[in-house]
Amino acid sequence: MKKSLFIFITLLLSTQSFARSGQKAIYGSRLDDEFTNKDSTDMIKILSTGIGYIVPKKRIRKYDRQTSMIEARPLRELSNLCSHERFAQNLASAPSCTGFLVAEDLLVTAGHCIEDKKDCKDMNIVFGVTVAKETSQGFRIANDNIYTCKKVITSSNSNGRDYSLIKLNKKVKARKIYRIGDDSKLTDKSSVYMIGHPLGLAVTYTKPARVTHLYLDDIFKAPLNSFSGNSGSPVLNAATDEVVGILTAGQTDYIKKDKECTRYARYNSGGETITRISLLKEQIEANK
Protein backbone atom coordinates (compact mmCIF):
# COMPACT_ATOMS: atom_id res chain seq x y z
CA MET A 1 0.00 0.00 0.00
CA LYS A 2 1.18 3.42 -0.47
CA LYS A 3 2.91 5.41 2.03
CA SER A 4 0.26 7.95 2.43
CA LEU A 5 -1.55 6.78 5.49
CA PHE A 6 0.73 5.23 8.09
CA ILE A 7 1.66 6.82 11.45
CA PHE A 8 3.76 5.53 14.30
CA ILE A 9 2.40 6.11 17.79
CA THR A 10 5.41 6.44 20.07
CA LEU A 11 3.84 7.07 23.41
CA LEU A 12 1.29 4.32 23.92
CA LEU A 13 1.70 2.35 20.77
CA SER A 14 4.49 1.99 18.72
CA THR A 15 2.26 -11.95 7.17
CA GLN A 16 1.13 -12.42 5.02
CA SER A 17 0.36 -12.87 8.52
CA PHE A 18 1.26 -16.48 9.03
CA ALA A 19 2.24 -16.94 5.42
CA ARG A 20 -1.33 -17.97 4.81
CA SER A 21 -2.88 -14.59 4.09
CA GLY A 22 -2.95 -12.10 1.29
CA GLN A 23 -0.34 -9.37 1.55
CA LYS A 24 -0.73 -5.63 1.98
CA ALA A 25 0.83 -2.44 0.62
CA ILE A 26 1.35 1.35 0.61
CA TYR A 27 -0.87 3.85 -1.20
CA GLY A 28 0.49 7.30 -1.91
CA SER A 29 3.91 8.77 -2.42
CA ARG A 30 6.27 9.73 0.40
CA LEU A 31 5.97 7.50 3.44
CA ASP A 32 8.12 9.56 5.81
CA ASP A 33 5.89 12.61 5.45
CA GLU A 34 2.91 10.70 6.69
CA PHE A 35 4.24 9.44 10.04
CA THR A 36 3.84 12.28 12.47
CA ASN A 37 2.98 12.24 16.16
CA LYS A 38 0.51 15.09 15.70
CA ASP A 39 -1.98 12.42 14.62
CA SER A 40 -1.62 10.55 17.91
CA THR A 41 -4.89 11.82 19.37
CA ASP A 42 -6.11 10.88 22.81
CA MET A 43 -8.76 8.65 21.26
CA ILE A 44 -6.20 6.74 19.20
CA LYS A 45 -4.00 6.29 22.25
CA ILE A 46 -6.96 4.91 24.20
CA LEU A 47 -8.01 2.63 21.34
CA SER A 48 -4.47 1.31 21.01
CA THR A 49 -4.64 -0.21 24.49
CA GLY A 50 -7.22 -2.73 23.23
CA ILE A 51 -4.95 -4.02 20.45
CA GLY A 52 -3.50 -7.51 20.82
CA TYR A 53 -0.22 -8.63 19.26
CA ILE A 54 -0.67 -12.25 18.15
CA VAL A 55 2.62 -14.11 18.11
CA PRO A 56 3.72 -17.76 18.37
CA LYS A 57 4.44 -18.82 21.94
CA LYS A 58 7.84 -20.12 20.87
CA ARG A 59 8.92 -16.53 20.18
CA ILE A 60 8.35 -15.48 23.79
CA ARG A 61 10.77 -16.33 26.59
CA LYS A 62 10.85 -15.46 30.26
CA TYR A 63 13.16 -12.55 31.08
CA ASP A 64 12.70 -12.28 34.83
CA ARG A 65 9.97 -12.89 37.41
CA GLN A 66 7.82 -10.00 36.18
CA THR A 67 8.59 -9.75 32.47
CA SER A 68 9.08 -11.73 29.27
CA MET A 69 10.83 -10.99 25.98
CA ILE A 70 9.24 -11.26 22.54
CA GLU A 71 12.03 -12.18 20.13
CA ALA A 72 12.44 -9.40 17.59
CA ARG A 73 15.06 -7.92 15.27
CA PRO A 74 15.36 -4.69 13.30
CA LEU A 75 13.06 -4.89 10.29
CA ARG A 76 15.99 -4.33 7.94
CA GLU A 77 17.43 -7.66 9.10
CA LEU A 78 14.18 -9.61 8.86
CA SER A 79 13.41 -8.60 5.28
CA ASN A 80 16.63 -7.09 3.91
CA LEU A 81 14.74 -3.80 3.92
CA CYS A 82 16.62 -0.83 2.51
CA SER A 83 17.99 1.26 5.36
CA HIS A 84 16.29 4.44 4.10
CA GLU A 85 12.79 2.89 4.28
CA ARG A 86 10.50 3.79 7.14
CA PHE A 87 10.70 1.42 10.14
CA ALA A 88 13.93 -0.20 8.91
CA GLN A 89 15.58 0.36 12.29
CA ASN A 90 12.53 -0.55 14.38
CA LEU A 91 12.10 -3.96 15.97
CA ALA A 92 9.74 -6.49 14.41
CA SER A 93 8.79 -10.09 15.12
CA ALA A 94 7.46 -12.30 12.35
CA PRO A 95 5.21 -14.09 11.82
CA SER A 96 2.58 -12.07 13.65
CA CYS A 97 -1.01 -10.85 13.46
CA THR A 98 -3.26 -8.32 15.16
CA GLY A 99 -6.44 -8.71 17.22
CA PHE A 100 -8.75 -6.39 19.15
CA LEU A 101 -10.94 -6.64 22.24
CA VAL A 102 -14.72 -6.68 21.86
CA ALA A 103 -15.29 -7.76 25.49
CA GLU A 104 -13.00 -8.27 28.47
CA ASP A 105 -12.28 -11.85 27.41
CA LEU A 106 -13.22 -11.82 23.70
CA LEU A 107 -10.80 -11.03 20.89
CA VAL A 108 -11.52 -10.64 17.17
CA THR A 109 -8.88 -11.32 14.53
CA ALA A 110 -8.64 -12.65 10.98
CA GLY A 111 -9.59 -16.28 10.42
CA HIS A 112 -6.22 -17.12 8.89
CA CYS A 113 -4.48 -15.88 12.06
CA ILE A 114 -6.20 -18.15 14.57
CA GLU A 115 -8.30 -20.67 12.71
CA ASP A 116 -8.44 -23.85 14.80
CA LYS A 117 -7.45 -25.60 18.05
CA LYS A 118 -3.82 -25.87 16.99
CA ASP A 119 -3.52 -22.15 16.32
CA CYS A 120 -5.29 -21.48 19.60
CA LYS A 121 -2.75 -23.63 21.44
CA ASP A 122 0.30 -22.22 19.63
CA MET A 123 -0.37 -18.48 19.90
CA ASN A 124 -0.07 -15.86 22.61
CA ILE A 125 -1.97 -12.58 22.63
CA VAL A 126 0.09 -9.73 24.05
CA PHE A 127 -1.15 -6.24 24.91
CA GLY A 128 0.94 -3.11 25.23
CA VAL A 129 3.55 -3.88 22.56
CA THR A 130 4.75 -0.33 21.94
CA VAL A 131 7.98 1.31 20.81
CA ALA A 132 8.63 2.06 24.46
CA LYS A 133 9.05 -1.69 24.99
CA GLU A 134 11.86 -2.07 22.44
CA THR A 135 15.20 -3.30 23.81
CA SER A 136 18.34 -4.69 22.22
CA GLN A 137 16.89 -8.20 22.67
CA GLY A 138 13.29 -7.67 21.64
CA PHE A 139 10.05 -6.34 23.14
CA ARG A 140 10.16 -6.58 26.94
CA ILE A 141 6.60 -7.07 28.19
CA ALA A 142 5.04 -7.46 31.64
CA ASN A 143 3.87 -11.04 32.16
CA ASP A 144 0.43 -9.72 33.16
CA ASN A 145 -0.04 -8.48 29.59
CA ILE A 146 0.44 -11.91 28.02
CA TYR A 147 -2.69 -14.00 27.39
CA THR A 148 -3.50 -17.34 25.82
CA CYS A 149 -6.36 -18.49 23.63
CA LYS A 150 -8.83 -20.58 25.64
CA LYS A 151 -10.95 -21.57 22.64
CA VAL A 152 -12.00 -20.54 19.15
CA ILE A 153 -15.68 -19.64 19.36
CA THR A 154 -16.16 -19.28 15.61
CA SER A 155 -13.82 -18.98 12.65
CA SER A 156 -13.97 -18.73 8.86
CA ASN A 157 -11.35 -18.34 6.17
CA SER A 158 -13.08 -18.64 2.81
CA ASN A 159 -14.93 -16.57 0.20
CA GLY A 160 -14.20 -13.24 1.87
CA ARG A 161 -15.41 -14.46 5.24
CA ASP A 162 -12.09 -14.19 7.03
CA TYR A 163 -12.67 -13.79 10.75
CA SER A 164 -12.16 -15.45 14.10
CA LEU A 165 -13.70 -14.81 17.50
CA ILE A 166 -11.69 -16.27 20.36
CA LYS A 167 -12.11 -16.48 24.10
CA LEU A 168 -9.09 -15.53 26.18
CA ASN A 169 -7.88 -17.47 29.20
CA LYS A 170 -8.74 -14.57 31.52
CA LYS A 171 -10.38 -11.17 31.48
CA VAL A 172 -8.36 -8.18 30.36
CA LYS A 173 -8.56 -5.20 32.70
CA ALA A 174 -8.10 -1.47 32.07
CA ARG A 175 -7.96 -1.74 28.28
CA LYS A 176 -10.25 -0.34 25.62
CA ILE A 177 -13.15 -2.51 24.49
CA TYR A 178 -14.02 -1.73 20.89
CA ARG A 179 -17.57 -0.73 19.98
CA ILE A 180 -19.16 -2.54 17.04
CA GLY A 181 -20.48 -0.25 14.34
CA ASP A 182 -22.98 -0.68 11.51
CA ASP A 183 -21.06 -1.42 8.30
CA SER A 184 -24.31 -1.24 6.29
CA LYS A 185 -24.28 2.54 6.78
CA LEU A 186 -20.96 3.00 5.00
CA THR A 187 -21.11 4.98 1.75
CA ASP A 188 -18.56 5.97 -0.88
CA LYS A 189 -18.07 9.15 1.16
CA SER A 190 -17.16 7.29 4.36
CA SER A 191 -13.60 7.19 5.63
CA VAL A 192 -12.01 4.44 7.72
CA TYR A 193 -8.75 4.11 9.65
CA MET A 194 -6.87 1.28 11.29
CA ILE A 195 -4.68 0.40 14.28
CA GLY A 196 -2.48 -2.69 14.36
CA HIS A 197 0.92 -4.35 14.17
CA PRO A 198 2.17 -4.11 10.56
CA LEU A 199 5.14 -6.38 9.80
CA GLY A 200 5.30 -7.40 13.46
CA LEU A 201 6.18 -3.84 14.51
CA ALA A 202 4.97 -2.06 17.63
CA VAL A 203 1.38 -0.84 17.50
CA THR A 204 0.84 1.64 14.67
CA TYR A 205 -1.97 3.89 13.44
CA THR A 206 -2.95 4.14 9.78
CA LYS A 207 -4.58 7.38 8.66
CA PRO A 208 -8.07 7.41 7.11
CA ALA A 209 -8.90 6.39 3.56
CA ARG A 210 -12.16 6.47 1.58
CA VAL A 211 -14.05 3.15 1.37
CA THR A 212 -14.64 1.42 -1.96
CA HIS A 213 -16.29 -1.70 -3.36
CA LEU A 214 -19.33 -1.38 -1.12
CA TYR A 215 -21.43 -3.52 -3.44
CA LEU A 216 -19.80 -6.69 -2.12
CA ASP A 217 -21.77 -8.64 0.50
CA ASP A 218 -19.08 -9.80 2.94
CA ILE A 219 -16.26 -7.34 2.33
CA PHE A 220 -15.47 -3.80 1.33
CA LYS A 221 -12.16 -2.23 0.36
CA ALA A 222 -10.15 0.88 1.14
CA PRO A 223 -6.64 2.05 0.14
CA LEU A 224 -5.38 1.83 3.72
CA ASN A 225 -1.63 1.58 4.20
CA SER A 226 -1.19 -1.90 5.65
CA PHE A 227 1.27 -4.74 5.62
CA SER A 228 1.52 -8.36 6.65
CA GLY A 229 0.94 -8.39 10.39
CA ASN A 230 -2.02 -6.03 10.02
CA SER A 231 -4.25 -9.05 9.40
CA GLY A 232 -6.91 -8.96 12.11
CA SER A 233 -6.58 -5.21 12.69
CA PRO A 234 -9.78 -3.30 13.46
CA VAL A 235 -10.92 -0.99 10.68
CA LEU A 236 -12.87 1.89 12.22
CA ASN A 237 -15.37 4.39 10.89
CA ALA A 238 -13.55 7.73 11.15
CA ALA A 239 -16.81 9.49 11.98
CA THR A 240 -17.76 7.28 14.94
CA ASP A 241 -14.57 5.42 16.05
CA GLU A 242 -16.60 2.19 15.83
CA VAL A 243 -15.32 -1.01 14.25
CA VAL A 244 -16.84 -1.70 10.84
CA GLY A 245 -14.40 -4.29 9.55
CA ILE A 246 -11.38 -6.56 9.96
CA LEU A 247 -8.30 -6.10 7.76
CA THR A 248 -7.74 -9.45 6.04
CA ALA A 249 -5.77 -9.15 2.77
CA GLY A 250 -4.25 -6.80 0.22
CA GLN A 251 -1.56 -6.19 -2.34
CA THR A 252 2.09 -7.27 -2.14
CA ASP A 253 4.23 -5.63 0.56
CA TYR A 254 7.67 -5.55 -1.00
CA ILE A 255 9.53 -5.24 -4.29
CA LYS A 256 13.11 -6.27 -4.97
CA LYS A 257 15.26 -5.95 -8.07
CA ASP A 258 18.08 -8.43 -8.52
CA LYS A 259 20.44 -8.27 -5.53
CA GLU A 260 19.24 -4.90 -4.28
CA CYS A 261 17.78 -4.39 -0.84
CA THR A 262 14.01 -4.75 -0.45
CA ARG A 263 11.74 -1.73 -0.82
CA TYR A 264 8.08 -1.18 0.00
CA ALA A 265 5.73 -1.55 -2.94
CA ARG A 266 3.80 1.61 -3.84
CA TYR A 267 0.41 1.70 -5.57
CA ASN A 268 -1.72 4.34 -7.24
CA SER A 269 -4.86 2.22 -7.35
CA GLY A 270 -6.55 -0.75 -5.73
CA GLY A 271 -7.31 -1.31 -2.08
CA GLU A 272 -7.07 -3.63 0.89
CA THR A 273 -9.68 -6.28 1.63
CA ILE A 274 -11.75 -5.74 4.78
CA THR A 275 -14.19 -8.34 6.13
CA ARG A 276 -17.40 -6.76 7.40
CA ILE A 277 -17.78 -6.86 11.19
CA SER A 278 -21.51 -7.56 10.82
CA LEU A 279 -20.63 -11.19 10.07
CA LEU A 280 -19.56 -11.55 13.71
CA LYS A 281 -21.97 -9.23 15.47
CA GLU A 282 -24.45 -11.84 16.68
CA GLN A 283 -21.72 -14.17 17.92
CA ILE A 284 -20.04 -11.36 19.81
CA GLU A 285 -23.26 -10.37 21.56
CA ALA A 286 -24.11 -13.99 22.37
CA ASN A 287 -20.75 -14.62 24.05
CA LYS A 288 -20.37 -11.48 26.14
KOLMAR-436869 format. One record per residue (C-alpha): residue number from 0; residue in one letter; x negated, y negated, z negated. Coordinates in steps of 0.5 Angstrom, whole numbers, plus 500, padded with zeros to 3 digits. Layout:
REM KOLMAR-436869
<NUM,'a',<X,Y,Z>>
...
This chain:
REM KOLMAR-436869
<0,'m',<500,500,500>>
<1,'k',<498,493,501>>
<2,'k',<494,489,496>>
<3,'s',<499,484,495>>
<4,'l',<503,486,489>>
<5,'f',<499,490,484>>
<6,'i',<497,486,477>>
<7,'f',<492,489,471>>
<8,'i',<495,488,464>>
<9,'t',<489,487,460>>
<10,'l',<492,486,453>>
<11,'l',<497,491,452>>
<12,'l',<497,495,458>>
<13,'s',<491,496,463>>
<14,'t',<495,524,486>>
<15,'q',<498,525,490>>
<16,'s',<499,526,483>>
<17,'f',<497,533,482>>
<18,'a',<496,534,489>>
<19,'r',<503,536,490>>
<20,'s',<506,529,492>>
<21,'g',<506,524,497>>
<22,'q',<501,519,497>>
<23,'k',<501,511,496>>
<24,'a',<498,505,499>>
<25,'i',<497,497,499>>
<26,'y',<502,492,502>>
<27,'g',<499,485,504>>
<28,'s',<492,482,505>>
<29,'r',<487,481,499>>
<30,'l',<488,485,493>>
<31,'d',<484,481,488>>
<32,'d',<488,475,489>>
<33,'e',<494,479,487>>
<34,'f',<492,481,480>>
<35,'t',<492,475,475>>
<36,'n',<494,476,468>>
<37,'k',<499,470,469>>
<38,'d',<504,475,471>>
<39,'s',<503,479,464>>
<40,'t',<510,476,461>>
<41,'d',<512,478,454>>
<42,'m',<518,483,457>>
<43,'i',<512,487,462>>
<44,'k',<508,487,455>>
<45,'i',<514,490,452>>
<46,'l',<516,495,457>>
<47,'s',<509,497,458>>
<48,'t',<509,500,451>>
<49,'g',<514,505,454>>
<50,'i',<510,508,459>>
<51,'g',<507,515,458>>
<52,'y',<500,517,461>>
<53,'i',<501,525,464>>
<54,'v',<495,528,464>>
<55,'p',<493,536,463>>
<56,'k',<491,538,456>>
<57,'k',<484,540,458>>
<58,'r',<482,533,460>>
<59,'i',<483,531,452>>
<60,'r',<478,533,447>>
<61,'k',<478,531,439>>
<62,'y',<474,525,438>>
<63,'d',<475,525,430>>
<64,'r',<480,526,425>>
<65,'q',<484,520,428>>
<66,'t',<483,519,435>>
<67,'s',<482,523,441>>
<68,'m',<478,522,448>>
<69,'i',<482,523,455>>
<70,'e',<476,524,460>>
<71,'a',<475,519,465>>
<72,'r',<470,516,469>>
<73,'p',<469,509,473>>
<74,'l',<474,510,479>>
<75,'r',<468,509,484>>
<76,'e',<465,515,482>>
<77,'l',<472,519,482>>
<78,'s',<473,517,489>>
<79,'n',<467,514,492>>
<80,'l',<471,508,492>>
<81,'c',<467,502,495>>
<82,'s',<464,497,489>>
<83,'h',<467,491,492>>
<84,'e',<474,494,491>>
<85,'r',<479,492,486>>
<86,'f',<479,497,480>>
<87,'a',<472,500,482>>
<88,'q',<469,499,475>>
<89,'n',<475,501,471>>
<90,'l',<476,508,468>>
<91,'a',<481,513,471>>
<92,'s',<482,520,470>>
<93,'a',<485,525,475>>
<94,'p',<490,528,476>>
<95,'s',<495,524,473>>
<96,'c',<502,522,473>>
<97,'t',<507,517,470>>
<98,'g',<513,517,466>>
<99,'f',<517,513,462>>
<100,'l',<522,513,456>>
<101,'v',<529,513,456>>
<102,'a',<531,516,449>>
<103,'e',<526,517,443>>
<104,'d',<525,524,445>>
<105,'l',<526,524,453>>
<106,'l',<522,522,458>>
<107,'v',<523,521,466>>
<108,'t',<518,523,471>>
<109,'a',<517,525,478>>
<110,'g',<519,533,479>>
<111,'h',<512,534,482>>
<112,'c',<509,532,476>>
<113,'i',<512,536,471>>
<114,'e',<517,541,475>>
<115,'d',<517,548,470>>
<116,'k',<515,551,464>>
<117,'k',<508,552,466>>
<118,'d',<507,544,467>>
<119,'c',<511,543,461>>
<120,'k',<506,547,457>>
<121,'d',<499,544,461>>
<122,'m',<501,537,460>>
<123,'n',<500,532,455>>
<124,'i',<504,525,455>>
<125,'v',<500,519,452>>
<126,'f',<502,512,450>>
<127,'g',<498,506,450>>
<128,'v',<493,508,455>>
<129,'t',<491,501,456>>
<130,'v',<484,497,458>>
<131,'a',<483,496,451>>
<132,'k',<482,503,450>>
<133,'e',<476,504,455>>
<134,'t',<470,507,452>>
<135,'s',<463,509,456>>
<136,'q',<466,516,455>>
<137,'g',<473,515,457>>
<138,'f',<480,513,454>>
<139,'r',<480,513,446>>
<140,'i',<487,514,444>>
<141,'a',<490,515,437>>
<142,'n',<492,522,436>>
<143,'d',<499,519,434>>
<144,'n',<500,517,441>>
<145,'i',<499,524,444>>
<146,'y',<505,528,445>>
<147,'t',<507,535,448>>
<148,'c',<513,537,453>>
<149,'k',<518,541,449>>
<150,'k',<522,543,455>>
<151,'v',<524,541,462>>
<152,'i',<531,539,461>>
<153,'t',<532,539,469>>
<154,'s',<528,538,475>>
<155,'s',<528,537,482>>
<156,'n',<523,537,488>>
<157,'s',<526,537,494>>
<158,'n',<530,533,500>>
<159,'g',<528,526,496>>
<160,'r',<531,529,490>>
<161,'d',<524,528,486>>
<162,'y',<525,528,479>>
<163,'s',<524,531,472>>
<164,'l',<527,530,465>>
<165,'i',<523,533,459>>
<166,'k',<524,533,452>>
<167,'l',<518,531,448>>
<168,'n',<516,535,442>>
<169,'k',<517,529,437>>
<170,'k',<521,522,437>>
<171,'v',<517,516,439>>
<172,'k',<517,510,435>>
<173,'a',<516,503,436>>
<174,'r',<516,503,443>>
<175,'k',<520,501,449>>
<176,'i',<526,505,451>>
<177,'y',<528,503,458>>
<178,'r',<535,501,460>>
<179,'i',<538,505,466>>
<180,'g',<541,500,471>>
<181,'d',<546,501,477>>
<182,'d',<542,503,483>>
<183,'s',<549,502,487>>
<184,'k',<549,495,486>>
<185,'l',<542,494,490>>
<186,'t',<542,490,497>>
<187,'d',<537,488,502>>
<188,'k',<536,482,498>>
<189,'s',<534,485,491>>
<190,'s',<527,486,489>>
<191,'v',<524,491,485>>
<192,'y',<518,492,481>>
<193,'m',<514,497,477>>
<194,'i',<509,499,471>>
<195,'g',<505,505,471>>
<196,'h',<498,509,472>>
<197,'p',<496,508,479>>
<198,'l',<490,513,480>>
<199,'g',<489,515,473>>
<200,'l',<488,508,471>>
<201,'a',<490,504,465>>
<202,'v',<497,502,465>>
<203,'t',<498,497,471>>
<204,'y',<504,492,473>>
<205,'t',<506,492,480>>
<206,'k',<509,485,483>>
<207,'p',<516,485,486>>
<208,'a',<518,487,493>>
<209,'r',<524,487,497>>
<210,'v',<528,494,497>>
<211,'t',<529,497,504>>
<212,'h',<533,503,507>>
<213,'l',<539,503,502>>
<214,'y',<543,507,507>>
<215,'l',<540,513,504>>
<216,'d',<544,517,499>>
<217,'d',<538,520,494>>
<218,'i',<533,515,495>>
<219,'f',<531,508,497>>
<220,'k',<524,504,499>>
<221,'a',<520,498,498>>
<222,'p',<513,496,500>>
<223,'l',<511,496,493>>
<224,'n',<503,497,492>>
<225,'s',<502,504,489>>
<226,'f',<497,509,489>>
<227,'s',<497,517,487>>
<228,'g',<498,517,479>>
<229,'n',<504,512,480>>
<230,'s',<509,518,481>>
<231,'g',<514,518,476>>
<232,'s',<513,510,475>>
<233,'p',<520,507,473>>
<234,'v',<522,502,479>>
<235,'l',<526,496,476>>
<236,'n',<531,491,478>>
<237,'a',<527,485,478>>
<238,'a',<534,481,476>>
<239,'t',<536,485,470>>
<240,'d',<529,489,468>>
<241,'e',<533,496,468>>
<242,'v',<531,502,472>>
<243,'v',<534,503,478>>
<244,'g',<529,509,481>>
<245,'i',<523,513,480>>
<246,'l',<517,512,484>>
<247,'t',<515,519,488>>
<248,'a',<512,518,494>>
<249,'g',<508,514,500>>
<250,'q',<503,512,505>>
<251,'t',<496,515,504>>
<252,'d',<492,511,499>>
<253,'y',<485,511,502>>
<254,'i',<481,510,509>>
<255,'k',<474,513,510>>
<256,'k',<469,512,516>>
<257,'d',<464,517,517>>
<258,'k',<459,517,511>>
<259,'e',<462,510,509>>
<260,'c',<464,509,502>>
<261,'t',<472,509,501>>
<262,'r',<477,503,502>>
<263,'y',<484,502,500>>
<264,'a',<489,503,506>>
<265,'r',<492,497,508>>
<266,'y',<499,497,511>>
<267,'n',<503,491,514>>
<268,'s',<510,496,515>>
<269,'g',<513,501,511>>
<270,'g',<515,503,504>>
<271,'e',<514,507,498>>
<272,'t',<519,513,497>>
<273,'i',<524,511,490>>
<274,'t',<528,517,488>>
<275,'r',<535,514,485>>
<276,'i',<536,514,478>>
<277,'s',<543,515,478>>
<278,'l',<541,522,480>>
<279,'l',<539,523,473>>
<280,'k',<544,518,469>>
<281,'e',<549,524,467>>
<282,'q',<543,528,464>>
<283,'i',<540,523,460>>
<284,'e',<547,521,457>>
<285,'a',<548,528,455>>
<286,'n',<541,529,452>>
<287,'k',<541,523,448>>
